[in-house]
Amino acid sequence: MTAQDDQYEIKGKDAEGKGVFTDKGFVVKEGSLARRDIVPSAQSSVPSVHQRLISEGVVEEHGEHLRFVKDHLFDSPSGAAAAVLGRTANGWKEWKRADGQSLSKVKRVTRDNESPLLDEANRTQIIERHQQLQDEGKLRTKQQLDKEYALFRDRFGPSVLQGLDGEALLTLIHDHSNRDSLVYWLEFKNDDEFETRKFGSIAGGSALKFIIFRRKETGNWQAGGKQGNRPEDISIEEAITYARTHRDQLIKGCELLEALPPNATDDDYAELQDQMDELAPDVSRLAWGHKYFSLLFPDKLDDYHSPDYQRFHLLKLLVLPAEGTGRYICASRFVAAATEVGLNMNHFTSTLNSVQGGLHRYWRIGTSSGKTGTSYWEMMRDRGCVAVGWPKLGDLSWVESKKESRKKLKELLNETYPNHHTTIGRDCSQLMQFAVEIAEGDIVLAGQWHDHSWDRSCYRWVRIQFRVRFSPPKTSRMAVSW
């Protein structure tokens, strides 16, 4: 794709803009003209955006328009479109390339809705495995699911949160020591009343994943400090301020999901992602926020609370995820796939977990020396291993995923295989991947260095991402099952 391919235009009444889609958001380019008059339906949101852009020197009054005097990055395509058009807008539809294709079409957000999402093999496998899980009693009945969803809404739904404030609100949302708190139910509660692990896990990581927490040892409230992941004490008033922000954003997210139609399109979900990023950023971007919304709207959201898991399961289904980041943009694909096999979302994702297993990655390992061309495939096959060279380094079992290990490994490479610092850095990265990142359950693809039987696009990708040279003898090996 050329730079020109990722440039987009937008036109409306008294408005005309150009922009670029990036990994960080959408950039409206200098010279774009925004509409000054705001339509009545957008009076609650767009005017404040215009005022901020004026105060920051991003736009200036220019006749009947506001002119962008410098490039400006918006969090989302929809936010950028609204600022230019002076009304609420789905930027995925409104921004278009010179050839007329919408941003949604270019970035694979929109699928061909006339074609089935699942191929016949996957559809059959899912249906058969679901029946097996049902026969074995491993799935919750519809009555059980409906009861637990209703119970969760009765305890933590938006109407409940709306009626609370102060310490009562703070305790209900964020006090892990309170077994009737939202965070406890989302992460830990597993009993006959509510089995949270059946609705997608958010376990792992530190308590800072909830932004604030109450330290068990002291009873003090803490939040991330200036050092990033190092928690620091905050006052009760500060903790309550956090809780109010989270309450308001949870309520706003529920309003957005309520407004999402039952037959929502891929573009509708892309706009939902933009709206969540804009109106509920602190909670919607976190796993616990996504789980909260999925429990209240199980017919509209999947219960994979990590984008990595969402994309993993879609790819295993041979379904391309939408380009872009976020926990909501791919939900339409899960809703469509569950509908195709006639399953509710909880049964569908539980069946996928059974069929596809846990998250794993793919690695391509070369099997021949980059210098001599000697093949080591038979050794790897017969001994059930994959291996790397650099024999003078010795045993690499001491390498850990730490800065200290990387520094030590670089120094060792420089001593034993002196080379340009760029080559040393590349070799170090490859060895760190081999020693630390390859995990049990990952899949290794073994191939010759110039093996033209590989799919060409796949070969290029794996070659750039992970290229390992071999030199005999092998000093670091990892057991595999071919």
VOGU-3710 file (C-alpha; in Angstrom, 3 decimals, decimal comma):
1> mtaqddqyei> 0,000/0,000/0,000  1,318/3,426/-0,914  0,977/6,556/1,192  -1,613/7,758/-1,318  -3,695/4,642/-0,716  -4,211/5,540/2,955  -5,340/9,127/2,324  -9,040/9,880/2,557  -11,444/12,704/1,756  -14,721/13,809/3,263
11> kgkdaegkgv> -17,309/16,250/1,931  -20,478/17,728/3,356  -22,463/20,923/3,589  -19,919/23,734/4,014  -17,213/21,187/4,802  -14,370/19,484/2,963  -11,464/17,669/4,515  -8,567/15,352/3,888  -7,068/12,882/6,318  -4,879/9,874/6,928
21> ftdkgfvvke> -5,699/6,699/8,854  -2,929/5,659/11,280  -2,387/3,093/14,020  -2,832/5,859/16,601  -6,025/7,357/15,203  -7,155/9,524/12,306  -5,210/12,641/11,234  -7,130/15,523/9,652  -4,723/17,370/7,384  -3,830/21,040/7,365
31> gslarrdivp> -6,045/23,027/4,997  -9,204/21,009/5,694  -12,365/23,120/6,091  -14,813/22,293/8,876  -18,399/23,476/9,065  -18,876/26,236/11,652  -22,634/25,773/12,157  -23,447/22,711/14,248  -26,614/20,738/13,500  -29,054/20,635/16,465
41> saqssvpsvh> -28,640/16,904/17,083  -24,893/17,331/17,687  -25,067/20,341/20,022  -24,121/18,229/23,032  -20,772/17,049/21,640  -19,332/18,828/18,598  -19,279/22,458/19,918  -16,920/21,543/22,751  -14,614/19,834/20,239  -14,556/22,945/18,066
51> qrlisegvve> -13,839/25,160/21,069  -10,956/22,957/22,114  -9,501/22,973/18,592  -9,746/26,775/18,486  -8,122/27,211/21,906  -5,293/24,844/20,962  -4,619/26,732/17,725  -5,569/23,777/15,529  -8,300/25,635/13,607  -8,999/29,272/12,833
61> ehgehlrfvk> -12,125/31,065/11,647  -12,137/31,272/7,880  -15,289/32,885/6,524  -18,125/30,390/6,904  -15,672/27,658/7,893  -13,129/26,636/10,457  -9,837/26,003/8,717  -7,305/23,484/10,026  -3,999/25,372/10,209  -2,049/22,240/11,142
71> dhlfdspsga> -2,467/18,472/11,100  -4,453/17,118/14,046  -4,752/13,562/15,376  -8,218/12,439/16,487  -8,783/9,274/18,495  -11,113/7,832/15,873  -12,337/8,288/12,284  -15,831/9,138/13,577  -14,501/11,828/15,899  -12,578/13,343/12,996
81> aaavlgrtan> -15,619/13,201/10,711  -17,872/14,873/13,304  -15,389/17,710/13,794  -15,262/18,410/10,042  -18,945/17,907/9,195  -20,381/19,616/12,288  -22,627/16,669/13,071  -22,407/13,153/14,451  -21,048/10,864/11,760  -19,795/7,333/11,180
91> gwkewkradg> -16,313/8,111/9,959  -15,808/4,580/8,687  -18,463/5,306/6,053  -17,883/9,030/5,510  -14,121/9,040/4,874  -13,461/7,795/1,346  -10,434/7,196/-0,809  -10,000/8,865/-4,208  -11,335/5,692/-5,868  -14,585/5,981/-3,888
101> qslskvkrvt> -13,923/3,136/-1,440  -14,867/3,910/2,147  -12,419/3,572/5,016  -14,570/0,706/6,256  -14,155/-1,198/2,989  -10,417/-0,583/2,754  -9,737/-1,690/6,341  -11,818/-4,869/6,107  -14,400/-3,598/8,576  -17,251/-4,347/6,173
111> rdnespllde> -17,724/-7,901/4,966  -19,834/-9,324/2,173  -22,986/-9,994/4,198  -24,442/-12,141/1,450  -21,784/-14,825/1,939  -21,634/-17,118/5,000  -18,980/-16,157/7,505  -18,056/-19,747/8,367  -16,989/-22,371/5,885  -18,729/-25,731/5,918
121> anrtqiierh> -15,947/-27,552/7,777  -15,844/-25,067/10,652  -19,622/-24,871/10,831  -19,948/-28,643/11,059  -17,176/-28,961/13,634  -18,714/-26,298/15,876  -22,194/-27,796/15,716  -20,920/-31,293/16,474  -18,668/-30,178/19,325  -21,480/-28,101/20,831
131> qqlqdegklr> -23,722/-31,145/20,860  -20,961/-33,162/22,519  -20,455/-30,522/25,221  -24,192/-30,410/25,841  -24,415/-34,196/26,133  -21,553/-34,117/28,650  -23,272/-31,427/30,716  -20,421/-28,939/30,239  -22,580/-26,005/29,107  -24,957/-23,900/31,163
141> tkqqldkeya> -28,607/-24,131/30,223  -30,427/-21,138/28,789  -32,353/-20,846/32,050  -29,118/-20,745/34,064  -27,598/-18,136/31,785  -30,698/-15,928/31,810  -30,844/-16,134/35,612  -27,188/-15,109/36,018  -27,429/-12,285/33,482  -30,523/-10,949/35,252
151> lfrdrfgpsv> -28,856/-11,239/38,663  -25,821/-9,304/37,456  -28,027/-6,542/36,035  -30,040/-6,344/39,261  -26,855/-5,829/41,273  -24,694/-3,721/38,966  -26,792/-2,478/36,049  -26,739/1,192/35,022  -29,869/2,043/37,058  -28,140/0,745/40,204
161> lqgldgeall> -24,930/2,678/39,546  -26,911/5,824/38,726  -28,445/5,829/42,202  -25,141/5,673/44,101  -22,471/8,195/45,005  -19,662/8,780/47,486  -18,158/5,923/49,476  -21,138/3,661/48,741  -20,400/3,945/45,012  -16,670/3,469/45,523
171> tlihdhsnrd> -17,176/0,341/47,633  -19,703/-1,194/45,252  -17,499/-0,783/42,203  -13,911/-1,136/43,402  -13,533/-2,788/46,830  -12,172/-6,308/46,233  -12,541/-7,120/49,939  -16,286/-6,689/49,514  -17,595/-9,895/47,977  -20,635/-8,016/46,767
181> slvywlefkn> -18,553/-5,548/44,748  -18,466/-5,308/40,969  -14,746/-6,015/40,671  -15,051/-9,116/42,879  -17,890/-10,487/40,766  -16,046/-9,798/37,544  -12,811/-11,502/38,575  -13,321/-13,904/41,481  -16,905/-14,910/42,224  -17,353/-18,602/41,424
191> ddefetrkfg> -20,248/-20,264/43,232  -23,730/-21,589/42,596  -25,091/-18,053/42,461  -22,732/-16,744/39,778  -19,792/-18,494/38,116  -17,809/-15,642/36,609  -15,192/-17,794/34,863  -17,960/-19,097/32,556  -18,289/-15,601/31,118  -14,684/-15,018/30,071
201> siaggsalkf> -11,676/-14,549/32,296  -10,011/-11,273/33,225  -7,633/-12,936/35,698  -3,948/-12,097/35,854  -1,942/-8,935/36,087  -1,909/-6,489/38,963  -4,855/-4,819/40,667  -3,968/-1,674/38,698  -5,865/-3,192/35,779  -8,925/-1,683/37,531
211> iifrrketgn> -7,119/1,715/37,665  -7,714/1,983/41,427  -7,852/-0,614/44,192  -7,892/-0,940/47,969  -4,670/-2,414/49,338  -5,433/-5,375/51,556  -2,530/-4,834/53,975  -3,302/-1,184/54,795  -6,867/-0,576/53,673  -5,627/2,471/51,745
221> wqaggkqgnr> -6,861/3,284/48,267  -4,180/3,289/45,593  -3,787/4,237/41,938  -0,957/4,292/39,434  1,578/6,951/40,355  4,043/9,022/38,411  6,221/5,927/38,049  3,570/4,244/35,933  2,919/0,759/37,284  4,049/1,578/40,816
231> pedisieeai> 0,878/2,181/42,901  0,685/5,132/45,254  -1,774/5,991/48,031  -4,608/8,352/47,134  -7,158/10,077/49,350  -10,706/8,811/49,741  -11,899/11,899/47,857  -9,596/11,088/44,933  -10,795/7,471/44,926  -14,413/8,615/44,844
241> tyarthrdql> -13,619/10,868/41,872  -12,273/7,834/40,000  -15,394/5,833/40,907  -17,691/8,613/39,645  -15,836/8,750/36,338  -16,101/4,980/35,960  -19,801/5,027/36,887  -20,595/7,728/34,339  -18,645/5,956/31,591  -20,221/2,571/32,339
251> ikgcelleal> -23,643/4,193/32,078  -22,693/5,939/28,831  -21,390/2,666/27,370  -24,677/0,969/28,223  -26,574/3,754/26,449  -24,463/3,203/23,332  -25,120/-0,534/23,394  -28,832/-0,001/23,997  -28,909/2,143/20,866  -27,093/-0,498/18,785
261> ppnatdddya> -29,758/-2,252/16,676  -30,194/-6,041/16,965  -29,177/-6,466/13,314  -26,192/-4,090/13,598  -23,776/-4,068/10,673  -20,000/-4,178/10,721  -20,021/-0,410/10,198  -22,328/0,020/13,199  -19,835/-1,839/15,384  -16,965/0,226/14,029
271> elqdqmdela> -18,879/3,347/15,024  -19,583/1,780/18,432  -15,835/1,327/18,864  -15,253/4,994/18,039  -17,999/6,122/20,417  -16,661/3,951/23,229  -13,185/5,383/22,707  -14,567/8,916/22,808  -17,269/8,741/25,497  -16,147/5,904/27,784
281> pdvsrlawgh> -12,374/5,667/27,253  -11,255/4,808/30,786  -13,458/1,722/31,168  -14,218/0,540/27,626  -10,541/0,040/26,787  -10,000/-2,289/29,747  -10,873/-5,968/30,069  -13,109/-5,472/33,112  -15,106/-2,787/31,319  -15,643/-5,057/28,328
291> kyfsllfpdk> -16,747/-7,900/30,604  -19,208/-5,602/32,370  -20,789/-4,624/29,055  -20,797/-8,200/27,718  -22,696/-9,450/30,783  -25,372/-6,814/30,260  -25,515/-7,247/26,459  -24,597/-10,906/25,757  -26,501/-10,837/22,475  -24,393/-7,933/21,153
301> lddyhspdyq> -20,877/-8,645/22,434  -18,598/-11,669/22,637  -17,057/-12,646/25,965  -13,423/-12,624/24,843  -12,181/-9,658/26,829  -8,793/-9,456/25,127  -8,339/-8,238/21,529  -5,580/-10,839/21,135  -8,019/-13,649/21,913  -10,693/-12,140/19,673
311> rfhllkllvl> -8,357/-12,006/16,699  -6,868/-15,416/17,457  -10,255/-17,156/17,369  -11,377/-15,316/14,238  -8,210/-16,262/12,390  -8,606/-19,893/13,477  -12,074/-19,715/11,889  -10,420/-18,412/8,682  -12,166/-15,073/9,216  -10,102/-11,898/8,778
321> paegtgryic> -10,516/-9,502/11,712  -11,222/-5,868/11,000  -8,150/-3,669/10,895  -7,994/-1,270/13,798  -7,694/-1,605/17,547  -10,244/-2,045/20,290  -12,430/-4,653/21,966  -15,675/-3,870/20,110  -14,803/-3,517/16,435  -14,735/-7,300/15,817
331> asrfvaaate> -17,870/-8,134/17,820  -20,090/-8,172/14,732  -18,159/-11,136/13,374  -18,748/-13,186/16,529  -22,445/-12,245/16,560  -22,793/-13,249/12,895  -20,908/-16,525/13,362  -22,952/-17,483/16,438  -26,129/-16,764/14,492  -25,003/-18,957/11,582
341> vglnmnhfts> -24,698/-22,002/13,851  -27,789/-21,135/15,914  -26,014/-20,689/19,268  -26,167/-18,044/21,952  -22,886/-16,216/22,480  -21,895/-18,049/25,664  -22,344/-21,454/24,052  -20,609/-20,308/20,879  -17,449/-19,037/22,589  -17,363/-22,015/24,959
351> tlnsvqgglh> -17,467/-24,302/21,941  -14,728/-22,317/20,199  -12,554/-22,673/23,291  -13,056/-26,434/23,173  -12,350/-26,690/19,437  -9,493/-24,219/19,079  -7,784/-24,320/22,456  -5,874/-21,503/24,069  -3,989/-18,663/22,491  -0,872/-19,761/20,634
361> rywrigtssg> 1,509/-18,283/18,124  3,193/-19,517/14,958  6,956/-19,457/14,437  8,951/-20,194/11,313  12,305/-21,782/12,005  14,896/-22,236/9,277  16,513/-25,664/9,100  19,739/-24,940/7,272  22,885/-22,927/7,847  22,792/-19,462/6,378
371> ktgtsywemm> 26,497/-19,749/5,547  27,114/-23,310/4,396  23,615/-24,416/3,413  23,949/-27,568/5,551  20,527/-28,949/6,440  19,662/-29,852/10,045  16,089/-30,875/9,357  16,658/-34,612/9,853  18,286/-33,964/13,235  15,378/-31,792/14,354
381> rdrgcvavgw> 12,807/-34,277/13,078  14,463/-37,364/14,557  15,248/-35,768/17,929  11,942/-33,938/18,229  13,404/-30,483/18,659  14,013/-27,091/17,143  17,397/-25,472/17,641  19,440/-22,341/17,156  23,116/-21,942/16,531  25,637/-19,376/17,803
391> pklgdlswve> 27,504/-22,278/19,510  30,049/-20,053/21,274  27,246/-18,624/23,426  26,782/-21,915/25,243  23,629/-22,821/27,149  20,883/-20,171/26,917  18,681/-21,505/29,714  19,621/-18,509/31,882  17,968/-16,010/29,519  14,881/-14,324/30,989
401> skkesrkklk> 12,465/-11,678/29,736  14,324/-8,909/31,523  16,415/-5,931/30,496  19,364/-7,375/32,395  19,251/-10,608/30,374  19,042/-8,723/27,090  21,997/-6,531/28,042  24,085/-9,535/29,090  23,207/-11,429/25,896  24,183/-8,456/23,736
411> ellnetypnh> 27,520/-8,197/25,498  28,108/-11,932/25,032  27,242/-11,734/21,334  29,618/-8,825/20,889  32,432/-10,817/22,525  31,866/-14,085/20,666  30,452/-12,862/17,336  31,630/-9,243/16,924  29,636/-7,408/14,282  27,831/-4,160/13,509
421> httigrdcsq> 25,585/-3,032/16,379  22,487/-3,433/14,177  23,337/-7,086/13,494  24,065/-7,682/17,182  20,686/-6,197/18,100  18,870/-8,329/15,525  20,596/-11,526/16,617  19,872/-10,728/20,248  16,178/-10,244/19,490  16,002/-13,576/17,666
431> lmqfaveiae> 17,688/-15,412/20,518  15,453/-13,740/23,105  12,409/-14,872/21,133  13,696/-18,424/21,000  14,698/-18,597/24,657  11,786/-16,720/26,205  8,811/-16,115/23,926  8,194/-19,496/22,273  5,727/-21,167/24,614  4,187/-24,569/25,111
441> gdivlagqwh> 1,390/-25,020/22,592  2,889/-22,705/19,973  3,192/-24,074/16,442  6,545/-24,140/14,653  6,821/-24,193/10,862  10,136/-25,601/9,684  11,425/-24,760/6,224  14,539/-24,394/4,153  15,992/-20,906/3,818  15,183/-20,778/0,091
451> dhswdrscyr> 12,134/-22,991/0,140  9,962/-21,717/-2,691  7,182/-24,179/-1,895  5,967/-21,750/0,794  3,034/-19,518/0,002  4,836/-16,406/-1,180  2,974/-13,834/0,950  3,247/-16,048/4,032  6,938/-16,664/3,411  7,693/-12,986/3,189
461> wvriqfrvrf> 5,841/-12,250/6,425  7,508/-14,925/8,537  10,907/-14,196/7,055  10,758/-10,566/8,122  9,307/-11,237/11,523  11,485/-14,110/12,639  14,632/-15,096/10,753  17,065/-17,418/12,508  20,475/-18,444/11,158  22,029/-21,764/12,074
471> sppktsrmav> 25,637/-22,709/12,681  26,685/-26,182/13,944  26,794/-27,532/16,525  23,396/-26,874/18,095  23,782/-25,588/21,634  20,202/-24,555/22,485  17,274/-26,820/21,694  13,610/-26,973/22,499  11,480/-30,110/22,471  8,620/-30,264/19,962
481> sw> 6,203/-32,834/18,560  6,327/-32,851/14,775
//
